[in-house]
């Protein structure tokens, strides 16, 4: 099992996403599966 977080070089930002149906300021972490 691998859990990772995409960050920038300065370590002050992370990669998140949001859907248009989310309430304002609600974000989610990207997830995926590799076999």
Secondary structure as GFF3:
##gff-version 3
##sequence-region A 1 35
A	DSSP	beta_strand	16	17	.	.	.	ID=ss1
A	DSSP	beta_strand	28	29	.	.	.	ID=ss2
###
